[in-house]
Amino acid sequence: ASPATAEPAAPPAPKAKAPQPAQQTPPASEPAAAED
């Protein structure tokens, strides 16, 4: 029960964290460079 819950919960966590920071970085740099 423990390993089964940790396995499915592990893949979704790292995958969701990667796209979030990556998307926030480009959009933040674009507006900053345009304003400059």
N, CA, C and O of each residue as an XYZ file, in Angstrom:
144
protein
N       0.854     -1.210      0.000
C       0.000      0.000      0.000
C       0.879      1.246      0.000
O       0.587      2.218     -0.697
N       1.928      1.214      0.764
C       2.823      2.397      0.841
C       3.557      2.634     -0.488
O       3.509      3.738     -1.031
N       4.229      1.610     -1.010
C       4.987      1.731     -2.282
C       4.072      2.078     -3.452
O       4.466      2.813     -4.358
N       2.869      1.554     -3.432
C       1.924      1.794     -4.542
C       1.501      3.268     -4.552
O       1.331      3.862     -5.617
N       1.337      3.839     -3.388
C       0.896      5.249     -3.304
C       2.068      6.196     -3.579
O       1.879      7.280     -4.131
N       3.253      5.787     -3.199
C       4.436      6.655     -3.388
C       4.840      6.655     -4.859
O       5.276      7.683     -5.378
N       4.704      5.543     -5.521
C       5.104      5.466     -6.956
C       4.285      6.423     -7.836
O       4.868      7.248     -8.539
N       2.968      6.331     -7.813
C       2.113      7.203     -8.642
C       2.205      8.663     -8.215
O       2.018      9.563     -9.034
N       2.485      8.895     -6.973
C       2.548     10.277     -6.462
C       3.902     10.908     -6.803
O       4.013     12.131     -6.877
N       4.905     10.099     -7.005
C       6.256     10.628     -7.294
C       6.347     11.175     -8.726
O       6.799     12.307     -8.899
N       5.944     10.436     -9.745
C       6.034     10.884    -11.152
C       5.282     12.191    -11.406
O       5.839     13.091    -12.035
N       4.057     12.327    -10.948
C       3.256     13.545    -11.188
C       3.863     14.769    -10.500
O       3.727     15.886    -11.001
N       4.512     14.581     -9.393
C       5.088     15.714     -8.640
C       6.246     16.370     -9.416
O       6.209     17.579     -9.646
N       7.250     15.616     -9.816
C       8.414     16.158    -10.558
C       8.011     16.711    -11.922
O       8.568     17.703    -12.393
N       7.055     16.068    -12.537
C       6.629     16.512    -13.885
C       5.911     17.862    -13.808
O       6.085     18.720    -14.673
N       5.116     18.031    -12.780
C       4.338     19.276    -12.641
C       5.255     20.426    -12.196
O       5.000     21.587    -12.514
N       6.298     20.100    -11.476
C       7.218     21.154    -10.987
C       8.127     21.653    -12.118
O       8.512     22.822    -12.144
N       8.455     20.780    -13.026
C       9.376     21.168    -14.120
C       8.711     22.180    -15.065
O       9.305     23.219    -15.354
N       7.514     21.905    -15.542
C       6.815     22.811    -16.484
C       6.465     24.150    -15.832
O       6.467     25.180    -16.505
N       6.172     24.146    -14.554
C       5.785     25.392    -13.868
C       6.923     26.418    -13.857
O       6.739     27.541    -14.325
N       8.077     26.056    -13.339
C       9.221     26.977    -13.273
C       9.728     27.365    -14.662
O      10.163     28.494    -14.885
N       9.665     26.429    -15.572
C      10.166     26.684    -16.941
C       9.272     27.708    -17.637
O       9.769     28.584    -18.345
N       7.977     27.604    -17.444
C       7.044     28.542    -18.106
C       7.125     29.920    -17.449
O       6.977     30.939    -18.122
N       7.356     29.951    -16.153
C       7.397     31.240    -15.427
C       8.681     32.000    -15.766
O       8.711     33.229    -15.701
N       9.727     31.282    -16.124
C      11.012     31.944    -16.411
C      10.968     32.721    -17.742
O      11.312     33.903    -17.760
N      10.564     32.104    -18.829
C      10.504     32.766    -20.148
C       9.593     33.994    -20.146
O      10.009     35.056    -20.608
N       8.371     33.878    -19.643
C       7.413     35.000    -19.632
C       7.939     36.166    -18.802
O       7.679     37.323    -19.130
N       8.663     35.882    -17.748
C       9.180     36.939    -16.859
C      10.334     37.678    -17.551
O      10.500     38.885    -17.373
N      11.111     36.959    -18.326
C      12.274     37.567    -19.009
C      11.805     38.377    -20.227
O      12.360     39.433    -20.529
N      10.800     37.880    -20.905
C      10.294     38.572    -22.125
C       9.820     39.998    -21.808
O      10.291     40.952    -22.427
N       8.911     40.150    -20.871
C       8.378     41.478    -20.516
C       9.473     42.381    -19.954
O       9.455     43.593    -20.172
N      10.405     41.804    -19.248
C      11.492     42.589    -18.635
C      12.404     43.157    -19.737
O      12.817     44.315    -19.673
N      12.703     42.353    -20.717
C      13.605     42.793    -21.803
C      12.885     43.822    -22.686
O      13.503     44.773    -23.164
N      11.616     43.634    -22.892
C      10.847     44.555    -23.752
C      10.750     45.927    -23.073
O      10.849     46.963    -23.730
N      10.558     45.919    -21.770
C      10.443     47.200    -21.038
C      11.786     47.932    -21.024
O      11.849     49.158    -21.111
N      12.833     47.160    -20.914
C      14.181     47.754    -20.881
C      14.387     48.541    -22.173
O      15.449     49.131    -22.374
